Each structure stands twice: as structure tokens, then as C-alpha cells.
Amino acid sequence: MKRRTLLQAAAGAATSLGLPRVFAQAWPTGPIRIVVGFPPGGGTDALARLLAAKLTTMWNQQVIVETKAGVAGVLAAEYVATQPADGTTMLMAHINSHALAPSLQPKMKYDPEKDFTPIMLVGVTPNLLVCNAQQPAKTVPDIVTLCKGKPGQIAFGSAGNGSAQHLALELFKLRAQVNALHVPYKGSAPVITDLIGGQINYAFETMTAATPHVKGGRLMAIAQTRAKRAKSYPDVPTMVELGYPGFEATTWYGLTAPGKLPAAIAKKMNEDANKVMAMPDVQEKLEQYGAEDGGGSPERFAQFVNSEIAQWRKVVKDGNVKGDS
């Protein structure tokens, strides 16, 4: 709050002296939007709403979550890339829109490295291999045996063609040498609905979206897809532990804004978002969702995105994975 007071005082002094009102003009006075590329009920939406509520209080102005679902998050990214770089619009960027799409969407209308201003990495989560209690195979070895016995018949849902969940499945198919049926949806919420209802058999679902249903007993967590176990799931083995060395298929989230965002706005957004991330109740929620390693500088987030783009190119190529056109 002291920093905000100083900034306001500086802006007022600049006005009274007839100096350029750089920051006074730059910082938005109306509502600020965080655009989400997936339907409500999924992990991206949950984290966006968590941050929006805290930033609304911190900035004393409304921060709202706006949904623009479609093409595994790409539609929302395309939209935000075209918005004015004035601080009124942010994107809850996602592995789909910023790391997978460059390899899957040849006609993509934005460049994740050039058309966005990185603000902060919010968190990296494992995906959870989940099913409902009625599925007969509830361990990875049993699922592999099931898939080999019924090639192309065991249905795995995902948040869409080319989504992080889809790529986790493709990595599993490559490593386990199985053929499974991919069933794409338009986000995590409908995947979970059909998984609970038994319309599909399994999903590599985001830990953020799956956790409430696992904790509520509606889904079972079979394995997690990060090299280390998430703090919130100490009893669920990783795919690495189950005999798949190097099996790393995460979902991650981060705040970005349109390219050419004024440096003063980007700096304040990063500083304040890091303050939110440090709040004990936010830390508790992030840990519950399995979202770890968030926070830090815009430069750290940019380097992370670059490394993710490179990592997934090989899986897309080896698995001959296609995204939505």
C-alpha cells in the first residue's frame, strides 16, 4: 500500500507541475480482465479467480475473469494478443496456448514469445491419471494390459486436441506402446463430468481441476506425471516411479498481457502478483491444487516458456499429434 501511495503522489505531483502524466495515464482506471481459454470449473479458471479476487482487493478496482473457451486455449490467446496494451487485459496463459500450440497450430495468429508481455509464472502442476471407482483397472500396469487387450477401445478424455492432457496421453501411448482412444472435449469440466458418469474410462487430467473430485471421492488418482510427487499427493506414485523414466507431462499457468505493455505497468503487475502468491491462504490453495514453483520475475517466466516450447516439439513429432484446425 505504501508503494501505491507513493505512485499516486508522484502522479499528482507530475500533473501539478505540468510534467507528462506517464503512469497516471498508463494504469487503467476501470475494470481489469483476466481472460481464460477454458470453461468454468477447470484448473485455469480456478487459479484465475483466486488471483482476481486478491488483486481486486489490492488494487481497489474490479478484476474480473472472462471466459473465451475453444481450441484448447488458443482462441483466448488470439483474442488477448489483439487487445490494447494498456493494462486492462491479461491472459491466464497455459501450456496449451503458449508451449504446445506453436507445434500444433501452423496457422496460429500469434507468436507466444513476441505478441505477449510475460508477467509471472503462477504454477506448475502434474497431471493426474484418474478414473471413477467402477473401472476394473486401477493401476498403471493393469491399464497397460487393458489397452493392449483392447487396442483403440479404451477411452481417455482430454480438454481438446493438442491440449496438455492430450499430450500426456500421447506420451503414455509412446512410452507404454499402447493404442488408446482419445476423446477430446472443450475443457476439463466436461471431461470430469463424463469420467464420473462412466462415459469415458480414464483421463490425464490437471491436478488443479481433478483435486476437488478426488478429495470428494468421485474420482481415483492412479498416478501423477511430474518427476517428483506433489506435496498434496504424497501417496500417489509418479509415472517415473512406475517404470517410465523421464516421464514428465505437466500443466502450467502464468499471467501474461498483450505485447508492448508499458514497463511500469508490467513491473507493478509482477510485484503485486508475487505479493498475492506469498499470502498464506493463497499458498494453501496452490498447494491443495498441486501448483508449485510459481512466482518470480517476468524473465524467469519467459525462459520457462521457451524451454517448454522446445521440449514438446519432439513429442508432437514422434506421436504425429494433430491439434484442432
C-alpha positions as CSV (number, residue, x, y, z in Angstrom):
1,M,0.0,0.0,0.0
2,K,2.9,2.4,0.7
3,R,4.2,1.8,-2.8
4,R,0.7,2.6,-4.3
5,T,0.5,5.8,-2.2
6,L,3.9,6.9,-3.4
7,L,3.0,6.3,-7.1
8,Q,-0.3,8.2,-6.6
9,A,1.6,11.1,-5.0
10,A,4.1,11.1,-7.8
11,A,1.4,11.1,-10.5
12,G,-0.3,14.0,-8.7
13,A,3.0,16.0,-8.5
14,A,3.6,15.4,-12.2
15,T,0.2,16.8,-13.0
16,S,0.6,19.9,-10.9
17,L,4.0,20.6,-12.4
18,G,2.8,20.2,-16.0
19,L,5.1,17.2,-16.5
20,P,4.0,14.2,-18.6
21,R,1.4,12.1,-16.8
22,V,3.1,8.8,-17.8
23,F,1.9,6.5,-15.0
24,A,-1.3,8.4,-14.3
25,Q,-2.4,7.8,-17.9
26,A,-1.0,4.3,-18.2
27,W,-2.5,2.5,-15.2
28,P,-6.1,1.5,-16.0
29,T,-8.9,3.2,-14.0
30,G,-11.7,0.8,-14.9
31,P,-12.1,-3.0,-14.6
32,I,-9.2,-5.3,-15.5
33,R,-9.9,-8.6,-17.2
34,I,-8.1,-11.9,-16.8
35,V,-9.2,-13.9,-19.9
36,V,-9.4,-17.7,-19.5
37,G,-9.4,-20.1,-22.5
38,F,-11.3,-22.9,-20.9
39,P,-14.8,-23.3,-19.4
40,P,-15.6,-22.5,-15.7
41,G,-14.8,-25.5,-13.4
42,G,-11.4,-26.2,-14.8
43,G,-8.0,-25.5,-13.3
44,T,-7.2,-22.4,-15.3
45,D,-10.5,-20.8,-14.3
46,A,-9.9,-21.7,-10.6
47,L,-6.5,-20.1,-10.4
48,A,-7.6,-17.1,-12.4
49,R,-10.5,-16.5,-9.9
50,L,-8.1,-17.0,-6.9
51,L,-5.8,-14.3,-8.2
52,A,-8.6,-12.0,-9.4
53,A,-10.2,-11.8,-6.0
54,K,-6.9,-10.9,-4.3
55,L,-5.9,-8.3,-6.9
56,T,-9.4,-6.7,-6.7
57,T,-8.8,-6.0,-3.1
58,M,-5.1,-5.0,-3.5
59,W,-5.8,-2.6,-6.4
60,N,-9.2,-1.4,-5.1
61,Q,-10.7,-1.9,-8.6
62,Q,-12.5,-4.8,-10.1
63,V,-10.5,-7.6,-11.6
64,I,-12.9,-9.9,-13.5
65,V,-12.4,-13.4,-15.1
66,E,-13.7,-13.6,-18.6
67,T,-14.1,-16.9,-20.4
68,K,-13.3,-17.4,-24.1
69,A,-13.1,-21.1,-24.5
70,G,-12.1,-23.0,-27.6
71,V,-9.2,-24.7,-29.5
72,A,-7.5,-25.8,-26.2
73,G,-7.0,-22.2,-25.1
74,V,-5.8,-20.8,-28.4
75,L,-8.9,-18.7,-29.1
76,A,-8.4,-16.8,-25.8
77,A,-4.7,-16.2,-26.6
78,E,-5.5,-15.0,-30.1
79,Y,-8.0,-12.6,-28.6
80,V,-5.7,-11.1,-25.9
81,A,-2.9,-10.7,-28.4
82,T,-5.0,-8.2,-30.3
83,Q,-6.2,-6.2,-27.3
84,P,-4.7,-2.8,-26.4
85,A,-1.5,-3.0,-24.3
86,D,-2.9,-0.6,-21.7
87,G,-3.2,-2.9,-18.7
88,T,-6.9,-3.6,-19.0
89,T,-6.5,-7.1,-20.2
90,M,-4.4,-10.1,-19.0
91,L,-4.4,-13.7,-20.1
92,M,-4.1,-16.7,-17.8
93,A,-1.6,-18.3,-20.2
94,H,-1.5,-22.1,-20.3
95,I,0.9,-24.7,-21.6
96,N,-1.6,-25.3,-24.4
97,S,-1.7,-21.8,-25.7
98,H,2.0,-20.9,-25.2
99,A,4.0,-24.1,-25.4
100,L,2.0,-26.7,-27.3
101,A,0.2,-24.6,-29.9
102,P,3.4,-23.5,-31.7
103,S,4.0,-27.1,-32.8
104,L,0.3,-27.9,-33.4
105,Q,-1.2,-24.9,-34.9
106,P,0.6,-23.9,-38.2
107,K,-2.0,-21.2,-38.9
108,M,-1.8,-19.7,-35.4
109,K,-2.4,-16.0,-35.4
110,Y,0.1,-15.1,-32.6
111,D,3.6,-15.7,-31.5
112,P,3.7,-16.5,-27.8
113,E,7.2,-15.1,-27.5
114,K,6.7,-11.8,-29.4
115,D,3.0,-10.9,-29.0
116,F,2.8,-11.1,-25.2
117,T,4.4,-9.5,-22.2
118,P,5.2,-12.1,-19.6
119,I,4.1,-11.1,-16.1
120,M,4.6,-14.2,-13.8
121,L,4.5,-18.0,-13.7
122,V,1.6,-18.9,-11.5
123,G,2.3,-22.6,-11.0
124,V,3.3,-25.9,-12.5
125,T,1.2,-29.0,-11.7
126,P,1.4,-32.6,-12.5
127,N,-1.4,-34.2,-14.4
128,L,-3.2,-37.0,-12.6
129,L,-4.2,-40.2,-14.2
130,V,-7.7,-40.6,-12.9
131,C,-10.8,-42.8,-13.2
132,N,-14.0,-43.5,-11.4
133,A,-14.3,-46.3,-8.9
134,Q,-16.2,-48.5,-11.3
135,Q,-13.2,-49.0,-13.7
136,P,-11.8,-52.5,-13.3
137,A,-8.2,-51.5,-14.0
138,K,-7.0,-49.1,-11.3
139,T,-3.2,-49.3,-11.6
140,V,-0.9,-48.3,-14.4
141,P,0.2,-51.9,-15.2
142,D,-3.4,-53.1,-15.3
143,I,-4.3,-50.1,-17.6
144,V,-1.5,-51.0,-20.0
145,T,-2.7,-54.6,-20.0
146,L,-6.2,-53.5,-20.7
147,C,-5.2,-51.2,-23.5
148,K,-3.1,-53.9,-25.1
149,G,-6.0,-56.3,-24.9
150,K,-8.5,-53.9,-26.4
151,P,-6.4,-51.7,-28.7
152,G,-8.1,-48.4,-29.7
153,Q,-11.1,-49.1,-27.4
154,I,-10.2,-47.7,-24.0
155,A,-11.3,-44.1,-24.0
156,F,-9.2,-41.3,-22.5
157,G,-10.7,-37.8,-22.3
158,S,-8.8,-34.6,-22.7
159,A,-9.5,-30.8,-22.7
160,G,-9.2,-30.8,-26.5
161,N,-7.0,-31.9,-29.4
162,G,-3.5,-30.7,-28.7
163,S,-4.2,-29.9,-25.0
164,A,-1.8,-30.7,-22.2
165,Q,-3.9,-33.7,-21.2
166,H,-3.9,-34.9,-24.8
167,L,-0.1,-34.7,-25.0
168,A,0.2,-36.6,-21.7
169,L,-1.8,-39.4,-23.2
170,E,0.3,-39.4,-26.3
171,L,3.4,-39.6,-24.2
172,F,1.9,-42.5,-22.3
173,K,1.0,-44.3,-25.6
174,L,4.5,-43.8,-26.9
175,R,6.2,-45.0,-23.7
176,A,3.9,-47.9,-22.9
177,Q,3.5,-48.8,-26.5
178,V,-0.3,-49.0,-26.4
179,N,-3.1,-47.8,-28.6
180,A,-5.9,-45.9,-26.8
181,L,-8.9,-43.9,-27.9
182,H,-8.6,-40.2,-27.5
183,V,-11.8,-38.3,-26.8
184,P,-11.4,-34.5,-27.0
185,Y,-13.7,-32.1,-25.1
186,K,-13.8,-28.3,-24.8
187,G,-12.1,-28.1,-21.3
188,S,-11.6,-30.0,-18.1
189,A,-15.1,-29.6,-16.6
190,P,-16.9,-31.7,-19.3
191,V,-14.1,-34.3,-19.2
192,I,-14.6,-34.8,-15.5
193,T,-18.4,-34.9,-15.8
194,D,-18.2,-37.8,-18.3
195,L,-15.4,-39.5,-16.4
196,I,-17.5,-39.6,-13.2
197,G,-20.5,-40.7,-15.2
198,G,-18.6,-43.5,-16.9
199,Q,-18.9,-42.3,-20.5
200,I,-15.1,-42.4,-20.7
201,N,-12.6,-44.7,-18.9
202,Y,-9.6,-42.5,-18.0
203,A,-8.0,-39.1,-18.3
204,F,-4.7,-37.5,-17.6
205,E,-6.4,-34.5,-16.0
206,T,-4.9,-31.4,-14.5
207,M,-4.3,-31.8,-10.8
208,T,-6.0,-28.4,-10.2
209,A,-9.2,-29.5,-11.9
210,A,-9.2,-33.1,-10.6
211,T,-8.4,-32.5,-6.9
212,P,-11.8,-31.5,-5.6
213,H,-13.3,-34.6,-7.2
214,V,-10.5,-36.9,-5.9
215,K,-10.8,-35.4,-2.4
216,G,-14.6,-35.8,-2.7
217,G,-14.3,-39.5,-3.6
218,R,-15.8,-39.2,-7.0
219,L,-12.5,-39.9,-8.8
220,M,-9.5,-42.1,-8.0
221,A,-5.9,-40.8,-8.5
222,I,-3.8,-43.6,-10.0
223,A,-0.5,-41.8,-10.9
224,Q,0.9,-38.3,-11.3
225,T,3.0,-37.1,-14.2
226,R,5.8,-35.0,-12.7
227,A,9.2,-36.4,-11.8
228,K,8.6,-35.6,-8.1
229,R,5.4,-36.2,-6.1
230,A,3.3,-33.1,-5.4
231,K,3.1,-32.2,-1.7
232,S,-0.6,-32.5,-1.8
233,Y,-0.4,-36.1,-3.1
234,P,2.3,-37.8,-1.2
235,D,0.8,-41.3,-1.5
236,V,0.2,-41.2,-5.3
237,P,3.2,-42.6,-7.3
238,T,4.7,-40.8,-10.3
239,M,5.0,-42.4,-13.7
240,V,8.8,-42.3,-13.2
241,E,8.4,-44.5,-10.1
242,L,6.2,-46.9,-12.0
243,G,8.8,-47.7,-14.6
244,Y,8.7,-44.8,-17.1
245,P,12.0,-42.8,-16.7
246,G,11.8,-39.2,-17.7
247,F,8.0,-39.2,-17.9
248,E,7.3,-35.5,-17.3
249,A,4.0,-34.1,-18.6
250,T,2.9,-31.1,-16.6
251,T,0.3,-28.4,-16.9
252,W,1.3,-24.9,-16.1
253,Y,-0.3,-21.5,-15.8
254,G,1.0,-17.9,-16.0
255,L,-0.1,-14.3,-16.2
256,T,0.7,-12.5,-19.5
257,A,-0.6,-9.4,-21.2
258,P,-0.6,-8.1,-24.8
259,G,2.8,-7.3,-26.2
260,K,4.3,-3.8,-25.7
261,L,2.7,-3.4,-22.3
262,P,4.3,-0.3,-20.7
263,A,7.2,-1.4,-18.4
264,A,5.8,0.5,-15.4
265,I,2.5,-1.5,-15.6
266,A,4.3,-4.8,-16.2
267,K,6.5,-4.2,-13.2
268,K,3.6,-3.3,-10.9
269,M,1.6,-6.3,-12.0
270,N,4.5,-8.6,-11.4
271,E,5.3,-7.2,-8.0
272,D,1.7,-7.3,-6.8
273,A,1.0,-10.7,-8.2
274,N,4.1,-12.0,-6.3
275,K,2.7,-10.4,-3.2
276,V,-0.6,-12.3,-3.7
277,M,1.3,-15.6,-4.3
278,A,3.0,-15.1,-0.9
279,M,-0.3,-14.8,1.0
280,P,-0.7,-17.9,3.4
281,D,-4.2,-18.6,2.2
282,V,-3.2,-18.4,-1.4
283,Q,-0.2,-20.7,-0.7
284,E,-2.5,-23.2,0.9
285,K,-4.9,-23.2,-2.1
286,L,-2.0,-23.6,-4.6
287,E,-0.6,-26.5,-2.6
288,Q,-4.0,-28.1,-2.5
289,Y,-4.1,-27.9,-6.3
290,G,-0.6,-29.1,-6.7
291,A,0.5,-25.8,-8.3
292,E,4.1,-25.4,-7.3
293,D,7.2,-23.4,-8.3
294,G,5.2,-20.2,-9.2
295,G,6.2,-16.6,-8.7
296,G,9.4,-14.8,-9.7
297,S,10.4,-12.4,-12.5
298,P,8.9,-11.9,-16.0
299,E,12.3,-13.0,-17.3
300,R,12.1,-16.3,-15.5
301,F,8.6,-16.9,-16.9
302,A,9.8,-16.1,-20.4
303,Q,12.7,-18.5,-20.2
304,F,10.4,-21.2,-18.9
305,V,8.0,-20.8,-21.8
306,N,10.9,-21.0,-24.3
307,S,12.1,-24.3,-22.8
308,E,8.6,-25.8,-22.8
309,I,8.1,-25.0,-26.5
310,A,11.3,-26.8,-27.3
311,Q,10.5,-29.8,-25.1
312,W,7.1,-30.6,-26.6
313,R,8.1,-30.3,-30.3
314,K,9.6,-33.8,-30.2
315,V,6.5,-35.5,-28.6
316,V,4.3,-33.8,-31.2
317,K,6.5,-35.0,-34.0
318,D,7.0,-38.6,-32.7
319,G,3.4,-39.0,-31.8
320,N,2.2,-37.4,-35.0
321,V,-0.2,-35.4,-32.9
322,K,-2.7,-33.0,-34.5
323,G,-4.4,-30.0,-33.0
324,D,-7.7,-28.5,-33.8
325,S,-7.7,-26.6,-37.1
